[in-house]
Amino acid sequence: MIEQRELSIRTNGQGLYLITFDVSAVVESTRIKTGLCVLFLRHTSAGLLIQEAADPSAKRDLETWFRRLVPPDDPLYTHNSEGPDDMPSHIKAALIPTSLSIPITAGKLALGRWQGIYLWEHRDAPHTRTLVVHVFGERT
């Protein structure tokens, strides 16, 4: 069985947005018991990440480290047609994937105990991001 849905995710600017519950709800609504969930983000200035979801300090540290790694004001950037966060957002998106594959076991995402799925918004302004959720497997 194959199911495909789209999720719209609203962001308020740069940062990690926990989307595990949204994706889990889609997977569970398909009634697929054993299979695979493929996530694809339809944007070039955001990414997807599986990361620590229990301790908020991990999220803060990742965001802080990434801002330092890819600063918004590097004089070497030439692509800035949408503002000073334009090129940094594309560099970050080149480092963070736009797709993930997660097994489905017993009708649920087979994430580890502390793992969560995040959308990582790289732009300063709020955006609505589109996530394609492709689920396939058996409804046993």
TIRO-2110 file (N, C-alpha, C; in Angstrom, 1 decimal):
// TIRO-2110
0.8, -1.2, 0.0, N, 1, A
0.0, 0.0, 0.0, CA, 1, A
0.9, 1.2, 0.0, C, 1, A
0.5, 2.3, -0.7, N, 2, A
1.2, 3.5, -0.8, CA, 2, A
0.3, 4.7, -0.5, C, 2, A
0.7, 5.6, 0.4, N, 3, A
0.0, 6.8, 0.7, CA, 3, A
0.9, 8.0, 0.6, C, 3, A
0.4, 9.1, 0.1, N, 4, A
1.3, 10.3, 0.0, CA, 4, A
0.4, 11.5, 0.4, C, 4, A
1.0, 12.3, 1.3, N, 5, A
0.3, 13.5, 1.8, CA, 5, A
1.3, 14.6, 1.9, C, 5, A
0.7, 15.8, 2.0, N, 6, A
1.6, 17.0, 2.2, CA, 6, A
1.2, 17.6, 3.5, C, 6, A
2.2, 18.1, 4.2, N, 7, A
2.1, 18.9, 5.4, CA, 7, A
2.6, 20.3, 5.2, C, 7, A
1.8, 21.2, 5.7, N, 8, A
2.3, 22.6, 5.7, CA, 8, A
2.8, 23.0, 7.1, C, 8, A
4.0, 23.4, 7.1, N, 9, A
4.6, 23.8, 8.4, CA, 9, A
4.9, 25.2, 8.4, C, 9, A
4.4, 26.0, 9.4, N, 10, A
4.6, 27.4, 9.5, CA, 10, A
5.8, 27.6, 10.5, C, 10, A
6.7, 28.4, 10.0, N, 11, A
7.9, 28.8, 10.9, CA, 11, A
7.8, 30.2, 11.3, C, 11, A
8.5, 30.6, 12.3, N, 12, A
8.6, 32.0, 12.7, CA, 12, A
10.0, 32.6, 12.6, C, 12, A
10.8, 32.0, 11.7, N, 13, A
12.2, 32.4, 11.4, CA, 13, A
13.1, 31.3, 11.8, C, 13, A
14.4, 31.6, 11.8, N, 14, A
15.4, 30.6, 12.0, CA, 14, A
15.2, 29.7, 13.2, C, 14, A
15.5, 28.4, 13.1, N, 15, A
15.5, 27.6, 14.2, CA, 15, A
15.0, 26.2, 13.9, C, 15, A
15.0, 25.3, 14.9, N, 16, A
14.6, 23.9, 14.8, CA, 16, A
13.1, 23.8, 15.2, C, 16, A
12.3, 23.2, 14.4, N, 17, A
10.9, 23.1, 14.7, CA, 17, A
10.6, 21.6, 14.8, C, 17, A
10.2, 21.1, 15.9, N, 18, A
9.8, 19.7, 16.1, CA, 18, A
8.6, 19.4, 15.4, C, 18, A
8.7, 18.4, 14.5, N, 19, A
7.5, 18.0, 13.6, CA, 19, A
7.2, 16.5, 13.8, C, 19, A
7.8, 15.9, 14.8, N, 20, A
7.6, 14.4, 15.0, CA, 20, A
6.1, 14.1, 15.1, C, 20, A
5.4, 14.9, 15.9, N, 21, A
3.9, 14.6, 16.1, CA, 21, A
3.1, 14.7, 14.8, C, 21, A
3.4, 15.7, 14.0, N, 22, A
2.7, 15.9, 12.8, CA, 22, A
2.9, 14.7, 11.8, C, 22, A
4.2, 14.3, 11.7, N, 23, A
4.6, 13.2, 10.8, CA, 23, A
4.0, 11.9, 11.3, C, 23, A
4.1, 11.7, 12.6, N, 24, A
3.5, 10.5, 13.3, CA, 24, A
2.0, 10.4, 13.0, C, 24, A
1.3, 11.5, 13.1, N, 25, A
-0.1, 11.5, 12.9, CA, 25, A
-0.5, 11.0, 11.4, C, 25, A
0.3, 11.5, 10.5, N, 26, A
0.1, 11.1, 9.1, CA, 26, A
0.4, 9.6, 8.9, C, 26, A
1.5, 9.1, 9.5, N, 27, A
1.8, 7.7, 9.4, CA, 27, A
0.8, 6.8, 10.0, C, 27, A
0.3, 7.2, 11.2, N, 28, A
-0.7, 6.4, 11.9, CA, 28, A
-2.0, 6.4, 11.2, C, 28, A
-2.3, 7.5, 10.5, N, 29, A
-3.6, 7.6, 9.7, CA, 29, A
-3.6, 6.7, 8.5, C, 29, A
-2.5, 6.3, 8.0, N, 30, A
-2.4, 5.4, 6.9, CA, 30, A
-2.7, 3.9, 7.2, C, 30, A
-2.6, 3.6, 8.5, N, 31, A
-2.8, 2.2, 9.0, CA, 31, A
-1.8, 1.2, 8.5, C, 31, A
-0.7, 1.7, 8.0, N, 32, A
0.4, 0.9, 7.5, CA, 32, A
1.2, 0.4, 8.8, C, 32, A
1.3, -0.9, 8.9, N, 33, A
2.0, -1.5, 10.1, CA, 33, A
3.5, -1.7, 10.0, C, 33, A
3.9, -2.1, 8.8, N, 34, A
5.3, -2.3, 8.5, CA, 34, A
5.7, -1.7, 7.2, C, 34, A
6.7, -0.8, 7.2, N, 35, A
7.0, -0.1, 6.0, CA, 35, A
8.0, 0.9, 6.1, C, 35, A
7.9, 2.0, 5.3, N, 36, A
8.9, 3.1, 5.3, CA, 36, A
8.2, 4.4, 5.1, C, 36, A
8.6, 5.4, 5.8, N, 37, A
8.1, 6.8, 5.7, CA, 37, A
9.3, 7.6, 5.1, C, 37, A
9.0, 8.2, 3.9, N, 38, A
10.0, 9.0, 3.3, CA, 38, A
9.5, 10.4, 3.4, C, 38, A
10.3, 11.3, 3.9, N, 39, A
10.0, 12.7, 4.0, CA, 39, A
10.8, 13.5, 3.0, C, 39, A
10.2, 14.5, 2.3, N, 40, A
10.9, 15.3, 1.4, CA, 40, A
10.4, 16.8, 1.6, C, 40, A
11.3, 17.6, 1.8, N, 41, A
11.0, 19.1, 2.0, CA, 41, A
11.3, 19.8, 0.7, C, 41, A
10.2, 20.5, 0.2, N, 42, A
10.3, 21.1, -1.1, CA, 42, A
10.8, 22.5, -1.1, C, 42, A
12.0, 22.7, -0.5, N, 43, A
12.6, 24.0, -0.3, CA, 43, A
14.1, 24.0, -0.3, C, 43, A
14.8, 25.1, -0.7, N, 44, A
16.2, 25.1, -0.8, CA, 44, A
16.8, 26.0, 0.3, C, 44, A
16.0, 26.4, 1.3, N, 45, A
16.6, 27.2, 2.4, CA, 45, A
16.1, 26.7, 3.7, C, 45, A
15.8, 25.4, 3.8, N, 46, A
15.4, 24.7, 5.0, CA, 46, A
15.9, 23.3, 4.9, C, 46, A
15.8, 22.5, 6.0, N, 47, A
16.3, 21.1, 6.0, CA, 47, A
15.5, 20.3, 7.0, C, 47, A
15.8, 19.0, 7.0, N, 48, A
15.2, 18.0, 7.9, CA, 48, A
16.3, 17.4, 8.7, C, 48, A
16.0, 17.0, 9.9, N, 49, A
17.0, 16.5, 10.8, CA, 49, A
16.3, 15.6, 11.8, C, 49, A
17.0, 14.4, 12.1, N, 50, A
16.6, 13.6, 13.3, CA, 50, A
17.6, 13.9, 14.3, C, 50, A
17.2, 14.3, 15.5, N, 51, A
18.1, 14.8, 16.5, CA, 51, A
17.5, 14.6, 17.9, C, 51, A
18.3, 14.8, 18.9, N, 52, A
17.8, 14.8, 20.3, CA, 52, A
16.6, 15.6, 20.5, C, 52, A
15.6, 15.1, 21.1, N, 53, A
14.3, 15.8, 21.3, CA, 53, A
13.9, 15.9, 22.8, C, 53, A
14.7, 15.3, 23.7, N, 54, A
14.3, 15.3, 25.1, CA, 54, A
14.9, 16.5, 25.8, C, 54, A
16.1, 17.0, 25.5, N, 55, A
16.7, 18.1, 26.2, CA, 55, A
16.8, 19.3, 25.3, C, 55, A
16.1, 20.4, 25.7, N, 56, A
16.1, 21.6, 24.8, CA, 56, A
17.5, 22.2, 24.6, C, 56, A
18.4, 21.9, 25.5, N, 57, A
19.8, 22.5, 25.4, CA, 57, A
20.5, 22.0, 24.2, C, 57, A
20.2, 20.8, 23.7, N, 58, A
20.8, 20.2, 22.5, CA, 58, A
20.3, 21.0, 21.3, C, 58, A
19.1, 21.4, 21.3, N, 59, A
18.5, 22.2, 20.2, CA, 59, A
19.2, 23.6, 20.2, C, 59, A
19.3, 24.2, 21.3, N, 60, A
19.9, 25.5, 21.4, CA, 60, A
21.3, 25.5, 21.0, C, 60, A
22.1, 24.5, 21.4, N, 61, A
23.5, 24.4, 21.0, CA, 61, A
23.7, 24.2, 19.5, C, 61, A
22.8, 23.3, 18.9, N, 62, A
22.9, 23.2, 17.5, CA, 62, A
22.6, 24.5, 16.7, C, 62, A
21.6, 25.2, 17.1, N, 63, A
21.3, 26.5, 16.5, CA, 63, A
22.4, 27.5, 16.6, C, 63, A
23.0, 27.5, 17.8, N, 64, A
24.1, 28.5, 18.1, CA, 64, A
25.3, 28.1, 17.3, C, 64, A
25.7, 26.8, 17.2, N, 65, A
26.8, 26.4, 16.5, CA, 65, A
26.7, 26.6, 15.0, C, 65, A
25.5, 26.4, 14.5, N, 66, A
25.3, 26.6, 13.0, CA, 66, A
25.3, 28.1, 12.7, C, 66, A
24.8, 28.9, 13.5, N, 67, A
24.9, 30.4, 13.2, CA, 67, A
26.4, 30.8, 13.2, C, 67, A
27.2, 30.2, 14.1, N, 68, A
28.6, 30.6, 14.1, CA, 68, A
29.3, 30.0, 12.8, C, 68, A
28.9, 28.8, 12.4, N, 69, A
29.5, 28.1, 11.3, CA, 69, A
29.3, 28.9, 10.0, C, 69, A
28.0, 29.3, 9.8, N, 70, A
27.6, 30.0, 8.6, CA, 70, A
27.1, 31.4, 9.0, C, 70, A
27.9, 32.4, 9.1, N, 71, A
27.5, 33.7, 9.5, CA, 71, A
26.7, 34.4, 8.4, C, 71, A
25.8, 35.3, 8.8, N, 72, A
25.0, 36.0, 7.8, CA, 72, A
25.8, 37.1, 7.0, C, 72, A
26.9, 37.6, 7.5, N, 73, A
27.6, 38.7, 6.9, CA, 73, A
28.9, 38.5, 6.3, C, 73, A
29.1, 37.3, 5.8, N, 74, A
30.4, 36.9, 5.2, CA, 74, A
30.6, 37.8, 3.9, C, 74, A
31.7, 38.5, 3.7, N, 75, A
31.8, 39.4, 2.6, CA, 75, A
32.1, 38.6, 1.3, C, 75, A
32.3, 37.3, 1.4, N, 76, A
32.5, 36.5, 0.2, CA, 76, A
31.2, 36.1, -0.5, C, 76, A
30.0, 36.3, 0.1, N, 77, A
28.8, 36.0, -0.5, CA, 77, A
28.4, 37.0, -1.6, C, 77, A
28.0, 36.5, -2.7, N, 78, A
27.5, 37.3, -3.8, CA, 78, A
26.0, 37.1, -4.0, C, 78, A
25.5, 36.0, -3.6, N, 79, A
24.0, 35.7, -3.8, CA, 79, A
23.3, 36.3, -2.6, C, 79, A
22.6, 37.4, -2.8, N, 80, A
21.9, 38.1, -1.7, CA, 80, A
20.6, 38.7, -2.2, C, 80, A
20.0, 38.2, -3.3, N, 81, A
18.9, 38.9, -3.9, CA, 81, A
17.7, 38.9, -3.0, C, 81, A
17.6, 38.0, -2.0, N, 82, A
16.5, 38.0, -1.0, CA, 82, A
16.9, 38.5, 0.4, C, 82, A
18.1, 39.2, 0.5, N, 83, A
18.5, 39.7, 1.7, CA, 83, A
19.8, 39.0, 2.3, C, 83, A
20.2, 39.5, 3.4, N, 84, A
21.5, 39.0, 4.0, CA, 84, A
21.5, 37.5, 4.4, C, 84, A
20.3, 37.0, 4.7, N, 85, A
20.2, 35.6, 5.1, CA, 85, A
20.0, 34.6, 3.9, C, 85, A
20.0, 35.2, 2.7, N, 86, A
19.8, 34.4, 1.4, CA, 86, A
20.9, 33.3, 1.3, C, 86, A
22.1, 33.7, 1.0, N, 87, A
23.2, 32.7, 0.8, CA, 87, A
23.4, 31.9, 2.0, C, 87, A
23.5, 32.4, 3.2, N, 88, A
23.7, 31.5, 4.4, CA, 88, A
22.6, 30.4, 4.5, C, 88, A
21.4, 30.8, 4.1, N, 89, A
20.3, 29.7, 4.2, CA, 89, A
20.6, 28.6, 3.1, C, 89, A
21.1, 29.0, 2.0, N, 90, A
21.4, 27.9, 1.0, CA, 90, A
22.6, 27.1, 1.4, C, 90, A
23.6, 27.7, 2.0, N, 91, A
24.8, 26.9, 2.5, CA, 91, A
24.3, 25.9, 3.6, C, 91, A
23.5, 26.4, 4.5, N, 92, A
23.0, 25.5, 5.6, CA, 92, A
22.2, 24.4, 5.0, C, 92, A
21.3, 24.7, 4.0, N, 93, A
20.5, 23.7, 3.3, CA, 93, A
21.4, 22.7, 2.6, C, 93, A
22.6, 23.1, 2.1, N, 94, A
23.5, 22.1, 1.4, CA, 94, A
24.1, 21.2, 2.5, C, 94, A
24.1, 21.6, 3.7, N, 95, A
24.7, 20.7, 4.8, CA, 95, A
23.7, 19.9, 5.5, C, 95, A
22.5, 20.3, 5.5, N, 96, A
21.4, 19.6, 6.2, CA, 96, A
20.5, 19.0, 5.1, C, 96, A
20.2, 17.7, 5.2, N, 97, A
19.4, 17.1, 4.1, CA, 97, A
18.0, 17.6, 4.0, C, 97, A
17.4, 17.5, 2.8, N, 98, A
16.0, 17.8, 2.6, CA, 98, A
15.1, 16.6, 2.5, C, 98, A
15.7, 15.4, 2.8, N, 99, A
14.8, 14.2, 2.8, CA, 99, A
15.4, 13.3, 3.9, C, 99, A
14.4, 12.5, 4.4, N, 100, A
14.7, 11.5, 5.4, CA, 100, A
13.9, 10.2, 5.2, C, 100, A
14.4, 9.1, 5.5, N, 101, A
13.7, 7.8, 5.5, CA, 101, A
13.7, 7.2, 6.9, C, 101, A
12.5, 6.9, 7.3, N, 102, A
12.3, 6.3, 8.7, CA, 102, A
11.5, 5.1, 8.6, C, 102, A
12.0, 3.9, 9.1, N, 103, A
11.2, 2.7, 9.1, CA, 103, A
9.9, 2.9, 9.9, C, 103, A
8.9, 2.1, 9.5, N, 104, A
7.6, 2.0, 10.3, CA, 104, A
7.6, 0.6, 10.9, C, 104, A
7.4, 0.5, 12.2, N, 105, A
7.3, -0.8, 12.9, CA, 105, A
6.1, -0.7, 13.8, C, 105, A
5.2, -1.7, 13.7, N, 106, A
4.0, -1.8, 14.5, CA, 106, A
3.1, -0.6, 14.3, C, 106, A
3.1, 0.0, 13.1, N, 107, A
2.3, 1.2, 12.8, CA, 107, A
2.8, 2.5, 13.3, C, 107, A
4.0, 2.5, 13.8, N, 108, A
4.6, 3.8, 14.3, CA, 108, A
6.0, 4.0, 13.7, C, 108, A
6.4, 5.2, 13.7, N, 109, A
7.8, 5.6, 13.3, CA, 109, A
8.8, 4.9, 14.2, C, 109, A
9.8, 4.2, 13.7, N, 110, A
10.7, 3.4, 14.5, CA, 110, A
11.9, 4.3, 14.9, C, 110, A
11.5, 5.5, 15.6, N, 111, A
12.5, 6.4, 16.1, CA, 111, A
13.1, 5.9, 17.4, C, 111, A
14.3, 6.2, 17.7, N, 112, A
14.9, 5.9, 19.0, CA, 112, A
14.2, 6.7, 20.1, C, 112, A
14.4, 6.3, 21.3, N, 113, A
13.8, 6.9, 22.5, CA, 113, A
13.9, 8.4, 22.6, C, 113, A
15.0, 8.9, 22.3, N, 114, A
15.2, 10.4, 22.4, CA, 114, A
15.2, 11.1, 21.1, C, 114, A
14.9, 10.4, 20.0, N, 115, A
15.0, 11.1, 18.7, CA, 115, A
13.7, 11.8, 18.4, C, 115, A
13.8, 12.9, 17.7, N, 116, A
12.7, 13.7, 17.1, CA, 116, A
13.0, 14.1, 15.7, C, 116, A
12.0, 14.4, 15.0, N, 117, A
12.1, 14.9, 13.6, CA, 117, A
12.0, 16.4, 13.7, C, 117, A
12.9, 17.1, 13.1, N, 118, A
12.9, 18.6, 13.1, CA, 118, A
12.9, 19.1, 11.6, C, 118, A
12.2, 20.2, 11.4, N, 119, A
12.4, 21.0, 10.2, CA, 119, A
13.3, 22.1, 10.7, C, 119, A
14.4, 22.3, 10.0, N, 120, A
15.3, 23.4, 10.4, CA, 120, A
15.2, 24.5, 9.4, C, 120, A
14.5, 25.6, 9.9, N, 121, A
14.3, 26.8, 9.1, CA, 121, A
15.6, 27.6, 9.1, C, 121, A
16.1, 28.0, 7.9, N, 122, A
17.4, 28.7, 7.8, CA, 122, A
17.1, 30.2, 7.5, C, 122, A
15.9, 30.6, 7.2, N, 123, A
15.6, 32.0, 6.9, CA, 123, A
15.2, 32.8, 8.1, C, 123, A
15.4, 34.1, 8.1, N, 124, A
15.1, 34.9, 9.3, CA, 124, A
13.5, 35.2, 9.3, C, 124, A
12.9, 35.3, 8.2, N, 125, A
11.5, 35.6, 8.2, CA, 125, A
10.6, 34.4, 8.3, C, 125, A
9.4, 34.5, 8.8, N, 126, A
8.5, 33.4, 8.8, CA, 126, A
8.2, 32.8, 7.4, C, 126, A
8.0, 31.5, 7.3, N, 127, A
7.7, 30.9, 6.1, CA, 127, A
6.7, 29.8, 6.3, C, 127, A
6.0, 29.4, 5.3, N, 128, A
5.2, 28.1, 5.3, CA, 128, A
5.9, 27.2, 4.4, C, 128, A
6.4, 26.1, 5.0, N, 129, A
7.1, 25.0, 4.3, CA, 129, A
6.3, 23.8, 4.0, C, 129, A
6.5, 23.2, 2.8, N, 130, A
5.7, 22.1, 2.4, CA, 130, A
6.6, 20.8, 2.5, C, 130, A
6.0, 19.9, 3.2, N, 131, A
6.7, 18.6, 3.5, CA, 131, A
5.9, 17.5, 2.8, C, 131, A
6.5, 16.7, 1.9, N, 132, A
5.8, 15.6, 1.3, CA, 132, A
6.1, 14.4, 2.2, C, 132, A
5.0, 13.7, 2.6, N, 133, A
5.1, 12.5, 3.4, CA, 133, A
4.7, 11.3, 2.6, C, 133, A
5.6, 10.5, 2.2, N, 134, A
5.4, 9.3, 1.4, CA, 134, A
5.5, 8.1, 2.2, C, 134, A
4.4, 7.3, 2.4, N, 135, A
4.4, 6.2, 3.3, CA, 135, A
4.0, 4.9, 2.4, C, 135, A
4.8, 3.9, 2.6, N, 136, A
4.5, 2.7, 1.9, CA, 136, A
4.8, 1.5, 2.7, C, 136, A
4.0, 0.4, 2.6, N, 137, A
4.3, -0.8, 3.3, CA, 137, A
3.0, -1.7, 3.4, C, 137, A
2.9, -2.5, 4.4, N, 138, A
1.8, -3.5, 4.5, CA, 138, A
0.9, -3.1, 5.7, C, 138, A
-0.4, -3.3, 5.4, N, 139, A
-1.4, -3.1, 6.5, CA, 139, A
-1.8, -4.4, 7.1, C, 139, A
-0.9, -5.0, 7.7, N, 140, A
-1.1, -6.4, 8.3, CA, 140, A
-1.7, -6.3, 9.7, C, 140, A
END
